[in-house]
Every structure is written in C-alpha cells, then in structure tokens.
Amino acid sequence: MKRLLPVFLVVMATCLGCGDSGPTMYKVHGTVSYQGKPLPLGTVMFVPDSGPPSQPATIGADGHYELLAVEGKHSVQVVAMPPREGGRPDPNVEGGMDYTGVPPVKSLIPKKYNRFDTSGVTVTVKPTDKNELDIELP
C-alpha cells in the first residue's frame, strides 16, 4: 500500500491539469482614436455579454492596443488619464507622493468612455486570431 501512494499522488497531480481550462480567447488588435486622432495613452478593456472580460490593454503612443477576448459582442471601456506630475515624495501619504497644490490631471476623453456600461461603444470578436478592431471615439 505504501508503494502505491507515490504513484497515486503523481497520477492525481497530473489529472489536476486536465479538463476545461476556461473559455477560448482570441487575439484582438487595433487602434483607439478620439475625434479622428490616435489616443496616445491609456487602457482599453472589452466586457462581453457573457463570459470573462479581457485584461486591460495598454494603448501605445500611436493608439495601438492588443488583447485577448472571448468570442461575441463586447462593450468597450477606455480610460485615458495622463500621469500626474509635480508632486513631492512623502512616505506618510498613500502612494508615497504629496500632490498638495498640484492641479488634478484631466482625462483626454469624456468620462462616459471610462465605463463599459456608459461608453456606448461595442465590438464583436470573431473566433479567429485575426480580429482587427479599431475603436473610434467621437
């Protein structure tokens, strides 16, 4: 019996990796633009009607993004906040920087696009790794 225990443990460990590993994800890429110009920074995320949302993808300086998403219709969320500058280091405040007296940064796009449920932007991901989906924000 003691000889079978190591064999049993190896078989069980191997089987734990077996089975469904989640939904199939497809490569998606494209450009995010606002008022006809590529958005130079930010993140984009797809939230499907059913299934898991994509991980947020970074928008490059040329507006380009790449992510993985499940097949189907998705609502789109775009956030474009420039980094805050002008603070001074302070270990006693959250984030380690004190921005007292520094004006807050402004979003490069209207805030309605910051949430998938208010953006009004939708895309459809097809079951292929050749999804090129450009996102135009008016």
N, C-alpha and C positions, 0 to 999 in steps of 0.2 A: 504494500500500500504506500509506503514512504517513497518508493521509486516512482510511482505514478504521479505524485503531487507535483514535481517539477515539470513533467510533461503536460499535465493538466493546466498549470499556470501559463506555460508558453502558448498552448492552444487558446486559452481564454484571452490572453493579451493580443494574440493575432486576430481573433474574431472581433475584438472591440473596434478595430479599424475597419471592419466590414460593414456593409449596409449603405443606406442612404446618407450621403454627405451633404445634403441640402439641395436647394434648387440650382438649376444650371444658370450660370451667369455668362453674359455676353459682353464683349468689348464694345465700348462706345467712345467716340471721339468727335470733336468738332470745335467750333469757335463760339464764344459768348460775346455778343456785341450789344451796345446800348446806344440808341439814336444813330445807328449806322456805323459806329466805330468800335473796334475791338476793345473789350473791357480789359484793362491792363493788370488787374489783380483780383483776388477774391477766391471764393469757393462756389462750386455748383454741386447739387445733390439731386438725385431722382428718387421719388417716392411713388411706388407702384400702387395700383388699385388693390392688388393682393400680392403678398409676398414681402420679403425684406427690402428695406431701402438700400440704395447704394451707399458706399462710403463717400464722404465729401471729397471732391476732387479739386485740386488747386488749379486756378486759372493762371496761365502764364502771361508774361508781358505782352504777348501777341494775341491774347484772348483764347488761346488753345487750352483744351482740357481733355483728359482721358479718364474713364472709369469703367467699372463692371456693373451690370444691371441685369435683372431678370427680364424675360420676355413680357411684353404687354404695354399698356398705357401707363404713363407716369406723370405725376405733377412735378414741376421743377421748382427748386429753391435756389436762389442766387444771393450771395452776400458779398458786398464789395466795400469793405471798410479799410481805408489806408491805416498803416501802423501809427500809433500815437508817438509823437516825438516831443522833446523839450522837458521831460521830467528829470528829476534828480534821484539818485539812488537813496532809498530809505528802507532798511530792513524791518522797520516797525509797521509798515503798511502792506496790505495784500498785494502781491505781485512784485514787491520789492522796489517799486518806483512811486515817488510822490509827484502828482501832476497838479498840485495846488496852483491856481493862477494860469494854468495852461488851457487854452480853449479846447473843447472836445472836438474830435475829428468828425467829419460829416461823410455819410455814405455817398458813394459815387452814383448810386441808383436810388430810385424811390424805394422806401422801406417795404412796400407791399410785396416786392420780389424776395424779401428775406424769409418768407414763409411759404411753404409749398401749398398751403390751403388758402392763401390770398393772392398768390402770384398770377393766377390765370393762365400760366404757361404750361402746356402739356406736350409730351413727345411720345412716340411709340417705338419701343425697342423690338426688333425682329430677331428671330432665332438664327442669327449669323454673327460672325465676328467682324463684319464689315459695316457696322452701324455708324454712319457719319451724320450726326445730328447737330446742326448749327442752331444756336439759340439767339433769337433776335428780341431784344427788349426795346419796345418803342419809347 
